[in-house]
Amino acid sequence: MNITYIGSELDENFGMTMLARTVRDAWVFGLLPEGETCVGHSSGQMQVLLGQVAQAWEPYGHLPSQLAPELAERHGRIHGAAIVAARARGWDPELGDDD
């Protein structure tokens, strides 16, 4: 069975999943053009992207607060917009009893 990614915009929790965050982080680091949602990407392609994003984060200790100013601005803009959009669609960042 060939499983493909639904894309960061259609992902569960209004795009607040690990894979959707990875896509947005790929935008931050210039690994993907902004707006590329990876719809239709295979699990293998997504695994490669996860590795590339993890490697891009390494110099910054995987902490947004350690990003260079240009990357920090891009990270805040991209992820901030995603959070605003998800909340407008009903996403609640609070963990439930099942989380």
N, CA, C and O atoms as CSV, one atom per row, in Angstrom:
chain,resi,resn,atom,element,x,y,z
A,1,MET,N,N,0.846,-1.183,0.000
A,1,MET,CA,C,0.000,0.000,0.000
A,1,MET,C,C,0.888,1.241,0.000
A,1,MET,O,O,1.823,1.342,0.794
A,2,ASN,N,N,0.597,2.165,-0.875
A,2,ASN,CA,C,1.372,3.388,-1.007
A,2,ASN,C,C,0.683,4.516,-0.234
A,2,ASN,O,O,-0.322,5.065,-0.686
A,3,ILE,N,N,1.229,4.850,0.921
A,3,ILE,CA,C,0.649,5.899,1.767
A,3,ILE,C,C,1.294,7.227,1.406
A,3,ILE,O,O,2.517,7.329,1.306
A,4,THR,N,N,0.462,8.242,1.213
A,4,THR,CA,C,0.985,9.579,0.925
A,4,THR,C,C,0.479,10.563,1.967
A,4,THR,O,O,-0.558,10.365,2.599
A,5,TYR,N,N,1.248,11.626,2.119
A,5,TYR,CA,C,0.927,12.661,3.108
A,5,TYR,C,C,-0.194,13.547,2.586
A,5,TYR,O,O,-0.214,13.921,1.414
A,6,ILE,N,N,-1.115,13.874,3.465
A,6,ILE,CA,C,-2.283,14.686,3.110
A,6,ILE,C,C,-1.914,16.165,2.909
A,6,ILE,O,O,-2.660,16.914,2.278
A,7,GLY,N,N,-0.784,16.567,3.438
A,7,GLY,CA,C,-0.334,17.959,3.323
A,7,GLY,C,C,-0.502,18.698,4.631
A,7,GLY,O,O,-1.423,18.416,5.397
A,8,SER,N,N,0.378,19.634,4.886
A,8,SER,CA,C,0.376,20.331,6.174
A,8,SER,C,C,-0.893,21.140,6.420
A,8,SER,O,O,-1.293,21.322,7.569
A,9,GLU,N,N,-1.518,21.619,5.375
A,9,GLU,CA,C,-2.729,22.423,5.553
A,9,GLU,C,C,-3.939,21.568,5.932
A,9,GLU,O,O,-4.869,22.065,6.567
A,10,LEU,N,N,-3.936,20.302,5.554
A,10,LEU,CA,C,-5.070,19.417,5.825
A,10,LEU,C,C,-4.780,18.411,6.924
A,10,LEU,O,O,-5.626,17.575,7.242
A,11,ASP,N,N,-3.601,18.485,7.502
A,11,ASP,CA,C,-3.195,17.549,8.543
A,11,ASP,C,C,-4.112,17.690,9.761
A,11,ASP,O,O,-4.804,18.696,9.920
A,12,GLU,N,N,-4.101,16.671,10.611
A,12,GLU,CA,C,-4.931,16.681,11.819
A,12,GLU,C,C,-4.648,17.899,12.687
A,12,GLU,O,O,-3.604,18.540,12.560
A,13,ASN,N,N,-5.578,18.204,13.559
A,13,ASN,CA,C,-5.444,19.324,14.501
A,13,ASN,C,C,-5.119,20.632,13.797
A,13,ASN,O,O,-4.373,21.468,14.307
A,14,PHE,N,N,-5.699,20.785,12.611
A,14,PHE,CA,C,-5.550,22.022,11.841
A,14,PHE,C,C,-4.085,22.352,11.554
A,14,PHE,O,O,-3.683,23.516,11.570
A,15,GLY,N,N,-3.300,21.313,11.293
A,15,GLY,CA,C,-1.899,21.506,10.940
A,15,GLY,C,C,-0.972,21.657,12.126
A,15,GLY,O,O,0.139,22.166,11.978
A,16,MET,N,N,-1.399,21.229,13.290
A,16,MET,CA,C,-0.556,21.334,14.484
A,16,MET,C,C,0.020,19.966,14.867
A,16,MET,O,O,0.032,19.595,16.041
A,17,THR,N,N,0.491,19.233,13.879
A,17,THR,CA,C,1.096,17.920,14.111
A,17,THR,C,C,2.601,18.007,13.896
A,17,THR,O,O,3.108,19.015,13.405
A,18,MET,N,N,3.301,16.961,14.261
A,18,MET,CA,C,4.749,16.923,14.068
A,18,MET,C,C,5.115,17.059,12.592
A,18,MET,O,O,6.045,17.792,12.252
A,19,LEU,N,N,4.402,16.368,11.720
A,19,LEU,CA,C,4.736,16.453,10.300
A,19,LEU,C,C,4.465,17.842,9.738
A,19,LEU,O,O,5.267,18.360,8.961
A,20,ALA,N,N,3.358,18.445,10.114
A,20,ALA,CA,C,3.065,19.798,9.629
A,20,ALA,C,C,4.089,20.801,10.155
A,20,ALA,O,O,4.501,21.705,9.429
A,21,ARG,N,N,4.501,20.645,11.417
A,21,ARG,CA,C,5.552,21.518,11.964
A,21,ARG,C,C,6.860,21.314,11.207
A,21,ARG,O,O,7.598,22.268,10.962
A,22,THR,N,N,7.138,20.078,10.842
A,22,THR,CA,C,8.354,19.790,10.086
A,22,THR,C,C,8.324,20.489,8.732
A,22,THR,O,O,9.334,21.039,8.294
A,23,VAL,N,N,7.181,20.470,8.073
A,23,VAL,CA,C,7.046,21.164,6.789
A,23,VAL,C,C,7.307,22.660,6.986
A,23,VAL,O,O,8.047,23.270,6.214
A,24,ARG,N,N,6.701,23.247,8.018
A,24,ARG,CA,C,6.915,24.681,8.264
A,24,ARG,C,C,8.377,24.965,8.623
A,24,ARG,O,O,8.932,25.978,8.198
A,25,ASP,N,N,8.998,24.082,9.396
A,25,ASP,CA,C,10.418,24.261,9.707
A,25,ASP,C,C,11.263,24.176,8.439
A,25,ASP,O,O,12.266,24.878,8.312
A,26,ALA,N,N,10.863,23.323,7.507
A,26,ALA,CA,C,11.577,23.251,6.228
A,26,ALA,C,C,11.476,24.585,5.491
A,26,ALA,O,O,12.420,24.981,4.807
A,27,TRP,N,N,10.352,25.279,5.621
A,27,TRP,CA,C,10.231,26.624,5.046
A,27,TRP,C,C,11.206,27.576,5.737
A,27,TRP,O,O,11.899,28.358,5.086
A,28,VAL,N,N,11.245,27.496,7.069
A,28,VAL,CA,C,12.124,28.384,7.845
A,28,VAL,C,C,13.565,28.254,7.366
A,28,VAL,O,O,14.247,29.259,7.166
A,29,PHE,N,N,14.026,27.030,7.184
A,29,PHE,CA,C,15.418,26.781,6.826
A,29,PHE,C,C,15.674,26.799,5.319
A,29,PHE,O,O,16.796,26.546,4.881
A,30,GLY,N,N,14.649,27.092,4.528
A,30,GLY,CA,C,14.832,27.167,3.085
A,30,GLY,C,C,14.972,25.810,2.400
A,30,GLY,O,O,15.470,25.722,1.277
A,31,LEU,N,N,14.533,24.760,3.080
A,31,LEU,CA,C,14.592,23.422,2.489
A,31,LEU,C,C,13.440,23.184,1.518
A,31,LEU,O,O,13.541,22.366,0.604
A,32,LEU,N,N,12.354,23.903,1.729
A,32,LEU,CA,C,11.194,23.887,0.845
A,32,LEU,C,C,10.757,25.336,0.627
A,32,LEU,O,O,10.944,26.174,1.509
A,33,PRO,N,N,10.186,25.636,-0.521
A,33,PRO,CA,C,9.638,26.981,-0.703
A,33,PRO,C,C,8.403,27.162,0.182
A,33,PRO,O,O,7.617,26.233,0.360
A,34,GLU,N,N,8.243,28.360,0.730
A,34,GLU,CA,C,7.061,28.629,1.551
A,34,GLU,C,C,5.813,28.335,0.734
A,34,GLU,O,O,5.714,28.701,-0.437
A,35,GLY,N,N,4.878,27.676,1.367
A,35,GLY,CA,C,3.635,27.318,0.702
A,35,GLY,C,C,3.613,25.889,0.194
A,35,GLY,O,O,2.539,25.356,-0.085
A,36,GLU,N,N,4.772,25.251,0.065
A,36,GLU,CA,C,4.825,23.832,-0.330
A,36,GLU,C,C,4.342,23.007,0.850
A,36,GLU,O,O,5.001,22.966,1.889
A,37,THR,N,N,3.200,22.352,0.703
A,37,THR,CA,C,2.589,21.628,1.822
A,37,THR,C,C,2.942,20.142,1.848
A,37,THR,O,O,2.577,19.437,2.788
A,38,CYS,N,N,3.634,19.669,0.843
A,38,CYS,CA,C,4.059,18.264,0.725
A,38,CYS,C,C,2.896,17.314,0.487
A,38,CYS,O,O,3.018,16.114,0.729
A,39,VAL,N,N,1.775,17.835,0.018
A,39,VAL,CA,C,0.650,16.963,-0.294
A,39,VAL,C,C,1.101,15.936,-1.331
A,39,VAL,O,O,1.720,16.275,-2.340
A,40,GLY,N,N,0.774,14.674,-1.057
A,40,GLY,CA,C,1.118,13.601,-1.974
A,40,GLY,C,C,2.507,13.022,-1.801
A,40,GLY,O,O,2.871,12.078,-2.502
A,41,HIS,N,N,3.295,13.568,-0.877
A,41,HIS,CA,C,4.633,13.020,-0.659
A,41,HIS,C,C,4.526,11.644,-0.004
A,41,HIS,O,O,3.663,11.404,0.841
A,42,SER,N,N,5.419,10.755,-0.413
A,42,SER,CA,C,5.434,9.410,0.157
A,42,SER,C,C,6.001,9.451,1.570
A,42,SER,O,O,6.604,10.440,1.986
A,43,SER,N,N,5.796,8.362,2.296
A,43,SER,CA,C,6.359,8.285,3.645
A,43,SER,C,C,7.879,8.369,3.590
A,43,SER,O,O,8.497,8.934,4.493
A,44,GLY,N,N,8.490,7.819,2.547
A,44,GLY,CA,C,9.940,7.918,2.386
A,44,GLY,C,C,10.397,9.355,2.183
A,44,GLY,O,O,11.401,9.776,2.758
A,45,GLN,N,N,9.671,10.104,1.374
A,45,GLN,CA,C,10.008,11.515,1.163
A,45,GLN,C,C,9.868,12.308,2.458
A,45,GLN,O,O,10.682,13.185,2.746
A,46,MET,N,N,8.837,11.999,3.233
A,46,MET,CA,C,8.643,12.709,4.497
A,46,MET,C,C,9.740,12.335,5.490
A,46,MET,O,O,10.180,13.180,6.270
A,47,GLN,N,N,10.182,11.093,5.471
A,47,GLN,CA,C,11.271,10.668,6.351
A,47,GLN,C,C,12.556,11.416,6.008
A,47,GLN,O,O,13.284,11.845,6.903
A,48,VAL,N,N,12.834,11.571,4.729
A,48,VAL,CA,C,14.015,12.336,4.303
A,48,VAL,C,C,13.904,13.778,4.777
A,48,VAL,O,O,14.875,14.344,5.278
A,49,LEU,N,N,12.727,14.374,4.621
A,49,LEU,CA,C,12.522,15.752,5.067
A,49,LEU,C,C,12.714,15.874,6.575
A,49,LEU,O,O,13.334,16.828,7.044
A,50,LEU,N,N,12.188,14.915,7.339
A,50,LEU,CA,C,12.388,14.926,8.794
A,50,LEU,C,C,13.878,14.945,9.129
A,50,LEU,O,O,14.300,15.694,10.011
A,51,GLY,N,N,14.666,14.144,8.448
A,51,GLY,CA,C,16.107,14.113,8.684
A,51,GLY,C,C,16.786,15.418,8.313
A,51,GLY,O,O,17.668,15.886,9.034
A,52,GLN,N,N,16.387,16.010,7.198
A,52,GLN,CA,C,16.973,17.285,6.769
A,52,GLN,C,C,16.659,18.396,7.767
A,52,GLN,O,O,17.522,19.209,8.097
A,53,VAL,N,N,15.428,18.423,8.239
A,53,VAL,CA,C,15.026,19.456,9.203
A,53,VAL,C,C,15.757,19.250,10.528
A,53,VAL,O,O,16.220,20.216,11.134
A,54,ALA,N,N,15.863,18.015,10.978
A,54,ALA,CA,C,16.596,17.737,12.225
A,54,ALA,C,C,18.042,18.198,12.102
A,54,ALA,O,O,18.593,18.780,13.037
A,55,GLN,N,N,18.649,17.943,10.964
A,55,GLN,CA,C,20.034,18.365,10.745
A,55,GLN,C,C,20.144,19.894,10.709
A,55,GLN,O,O,21.113,20.455,11.220
A,56,ALA,N,N,19.166,20.565,10.114
A,56,ALA,CA,C,19.176,22.033,10.065
A,56,ALA,C,C,19.051,22.634,11.456
A,56,ALA,O,O,19.610,23.699,11.718
A,57,TRP,N,N,18.327,21.971,12.353
A,57,TRP,CA,C,18.137,22.458,13.718
A,57,TRP,C,C,19.375,22.253,14.589
A,57,TRP,O,O,19.575,22.994,15.552
A,58,GLU,N,N,20.207,21.265,14.271
A,58,GLU,CA,C,21.326,20.900,15.145
A,58,GLU,C,C,22.196,22.075,15.591
A,58,GLU,O,O,22.500,22.162,16.781
A,59,PRO,N,N,22.612,22.980,14.708
A,59,PRO,CA,C,23.468,24.084,15.171
A,59,PRO,C,C,22.804,25.008,16.192
A,59,PRO,O,O,23.476,25.782,16.873
A,60,TYR,N,N,21.496,24.918,16.287
A,60,TYR,CA,C,20.732,25.793,17.177
A,60,TYR,C,C,20.192,25.031,18.383
A,60,TYR,O,O,19.347,25.550,19.112
A,61,GLY,N,N,20.664,23.820,18.598
A,61,GLY,CA,C,20.223,23.030,19.736
A,61,GLY,C,C,18.739,22.715,19.709
A,61,GLY,O,O,18.146,22.416,20.745
A,62,HIS,N,N,18.134,22.780,18.524
A,62,HIS,CA,C,16.700,22.516,18.349
A,62,HIS,C,C,15.841,23.489,19.159
A,62,HIS,O,O,14.727,23.154,19.561
A,63,LEU,N,N,16.366,24.695,19.396
A,63,LEU,CA,C,15.659,25.708,20.182
A,63,LEU,C,C,15.426,26.964,19.350
A,63,LEU,O,O,16.387,27.572,18.878
A,64,PRO,N,N,14.170,27.363,19.160
A,64,PRO,CA,C,13.905,28.594,18.412
A,64,PRO,C,C,14.625,29.809,18.997
A,64,PRO,O,O,15.009,30.713,18.256
A,65,SER,N,N,14.808,29.840,20.307
A,65,SER,CA,C,15.468,30.989,20.940
A,65,SER,C,C,16.942,31.103,20.549
A,65,SER,O,O,17.556,32.149,20.763
A,66,GLN,N,N,17.507,30.055,19.985
A,66,GLN,CA,C,18.912,30.076,19.591
A,66,GLN,C,C,19.103,30.371,18.105
A,66,GLN,O,O,20.239,30.427,17.634
A,67,LEU,N,N,18.025,30.560,17.366
A,67,LEU,CA,C,18.119,30.823,15.937
A,67,LEU,C,C,18.766,32.180,15.672
A,67,LEU,O,O,18.637,33.106,16.472
A,68,ALA,N,N,19.454,32.284,14.554
A,68,ALA,CA,C,19.982,33.563,14.085
A,68,ALA,C,C,18.800,34.505,13.853
A,68,ALA,O,O,17.696,34.039,13.569
A,69,PRO,N,N,19.006,35.814,13.968
A,69,PRO,CA,C,17.879,36.763,13.878
A,69,PRO,C,C,16.987,36.583,12.648
A,69,PRO,O,O,15.763,36.628,12.774
A,70,GLU,N,N,17.561,36.383,11.479
A,70,GLU,CA,C,16.752,36.230,10.269
A,70,GLU,C,C,15.890,34.967,10.350
A,70,GLU,O,O,14.714,34.989,9.985
A,71,LEU,N,N,16.476,33.876,10.826
A,71,LEU,CA,C,15.723,32.629,10.974
A,71,LEU,C,C,14.679,32.746,12.080
A,71,LEU,O,O,13.579,32.208,11.955
A,72,ALA,N,N,15.017,33.441,13.158
A,72,ALA,CA,C,14.065,33.630,14.256
A,72,ALA,C,C,12.842,34.405,13.787
A,72,ALA,O,O,11.714,34.077,14.155
A,73,GLU,N,N,13.066,35.434,12.975
A,73,GLU,CA,C,11.948,36.222,12.443
A,73,GLU,C,C,11.084,35.351,11.553
A,73,GLU,O,O,9.859,35.369,11.664
A,74,ARG,N,N,11.712,34.590,10.671
A,74,ARG,CA,C,10.971,33.718,9.760
A,74,ARG,C,C,10.195,32.658,10.550
A,74,ARG,O,O,9.033,32.384,10.249
A,75,HIS,N,N,10.835,32.069,11.552
A,75,HIS,CA,C,10.177,31.053,12.391
A,75,HIS,C,C,8.951,31.646,13.078
A,75,HIS,O,O,7.875,31.049,13.055
A,76,GLY,N,N,9.111,32.811,13.685
A,76,GLY,CA,C,7.994,33.447,14.372
A,76,GLY,C,C,6.849,33.776,13.439
A,76,GLY,O,O,5.683,33.582,13.782
A,77,ARG,N,N,7.181,34.272,12.263
A,77,ARG,CA,C,6.149,34.636,11.284
A,77,ARG,C,C,5.401,33.397,10.790
A,77,ARG,O,O,4.170,33.373,10.776
A,78,ILE,N,N,6.144,32.377,10.387
A,78,ILE,CA,C,5.533,31.176,9.808
A,78,ILE,C,C,4.719,30.409,10.849
A,78,ILE,O,O,3.555,30.085,10.613
A,79,HIS,N,N,5.319,30.126,11.978
A,79,HIS,CA,C,4.609,29.344,12.996
A,79,HIS,C,C,3.527,30.178,13.680
A,79,HIS,O,O,2.483,29.645,14.057
A,80,GLY,N,N,3.763,31.466,13.840
A,80,GLY,CA,C,2.739,32.337,14.421
A,80,GLY,C,C,1.481,32.364,13.570
A,80,GLY,O,O,0.371,32.286,14.095
A,81,ALA,N,N,1.651,32.475,12.255
A,81,ALA,CA,C,0.499,32.479,11.351
A,81,ALA,C,C,-0.234,31.146,11.401
A,81,ALA,O,O,-1.464,31.116,11.351
A,82,ALA,N,N,0.501,30.045,11.500
A,82,ALA,CA,C,-0.128,28.724,11.572
A,82,ALA,C,C,-0.941,28.575,12.858
A,82,ALA,O,O,-2.029,28.000,12.848
A,83,ILE,N,N,-0.414,29.088,13.945
A,83,ILE,CA,C,-1.125,29.012,15.229
A,83,ILE,C,C,-2.402,29.841,15.192
A,83,ILE,O,O,-3.454,29.389,15.644
A,84,VAL,N,N,-2.310,31.045,14.658
A,84,VAL,CA,C,-3.494,31.909,14.546
A,84,VAL,C,C,-4.558,31.231,13.680
A,84,VAL,O,O,-5.735,31.219,14.040
A,85,ALA,N,N,-4.149,30.671,12.544
A,85,ALA,CA,C,-5.104,30.007,11.647
A,85,ALA,C,C,-5.721,28.783,12.309
A,85,ALA,O,O,-6.924,28.555,12.184
A,86,ALA,N,N,-4.921,27.999,13.007
A,86,ALA,CA,C,-5.447,26.800,13.671
A,86,ALA,C,C,-6.430,27.167,14.775
A,86,ALA,O,O,-7.474,26.530,14.916
A,87,ARG,N,N,-6.106,28.177,15.548
A,87,ARG,CA,C,-7.033,28.606,16.609
A,87,ARG,C,C,-8.342,29.121,16.018
A,87,ARG,O,O,-9.412,28.866,16.570
A,88,ALA,N,N,-8.267,29.840,14.904
A,88,ALA,CA,C,-9.469,30.354,14.258
A,88,ALA,C,C,-10.364,29.220,13.766
A,88,ALA,O,O,-11.577,29.391,13.640
A,89,ARG,N,N,-9.765,28.065,13.490
A,89,ARG,CA,C,-10.517,26.909,13.015
A,89,ARG,C,C,-10.916,25.971,14.150
A,89,ARG,O,O,-11.516,24.925,13.905
A,90,GLY,N,N,-10.586,26.338,15.394
A,90,GLY,CA,C,-11.044,25.552,16.535
A,90,GLY,C,C,-9.983,24.769,17.272
A,90,GLY,O,O,-10.313,24.027,18.198
A,91,TRP,N,N,-8.725,24.903,16.902
A,91,TRP,CA,C,-7.663,24.172,17.598
A,91,TRP,C,C,-7.485,24.715,19.003
A,91,TRP,O,O,-7.439,25.927,19.216
A,92,ASP,N,N,-7.387,23.807,19.955
A,92,ASP,CA,C,-7.155,24.162,21.351
A,92,ASP,C,C,-5.818,23.560,21.764
A,92,ASP,O,O,-5.667,22.338,21.755
A,93,PRO,N,N,-4.846,24.395,22.124
A,93,PRO,CA,C,-3.513,23.874,22.466
A,93,PRO,C,C,-3.445,23.149,23.800
A,93,PRO,O,O,-2.429,22.521,24.103
A,94,GLU,N,N,-4.495,23.218,24.601
A,94,GLU,CA,C,-4.485,22.539,25.896
A,94,GLU,C,C,-4.575,21.024,25.690
A,94,GLU,O,O,-5.358,20.542,24.872
A,95,LEU,N,N,-3.771,20.296,26.438
A,95,LEU,CA,C,-3.820,18.845,26.361
A,95,LEU,C,C,-5.045,18.323,27.107
A,95,LEU,O,O,-5.394,18.816,28.180
A,96,GLY,N,N,-5.677,17.335,26.529
A,96,GLY,CA,C,-6.814,16.707,27.185
A,96,GLY,C,C,-6.357,15.528,28.042
A,96,GLY,O,O,-5.165,15.229,28.118
A,97,ASP,N,N,-7.284,14.886,28.664
A,97,ASP,CA,C,-6.975,13.747,29.518
A,97,ASP,C,C,-6.385,12.581,28.730
A,97,ASP,O,O,-5.664,11.760,29.297
A,98,ASP,N,N,-6.675,12.495,27.444
A,98,ASP,CA,C,-6.179,11.397,26.615
A,98,ASP,C,C,-4.837,11.704,25.959
A,98,ASP,O,O,-4.276,10.835,25.291
A,99,ASP,N,N,-4.313,12.897,26.127
A,99,ASP,CA,C,-3.054,13.299,25.471
A,99,ASP,C,C,-1.843,13.014,26.317
A,99,ASP,O,O,-0.719,13.296,25.902
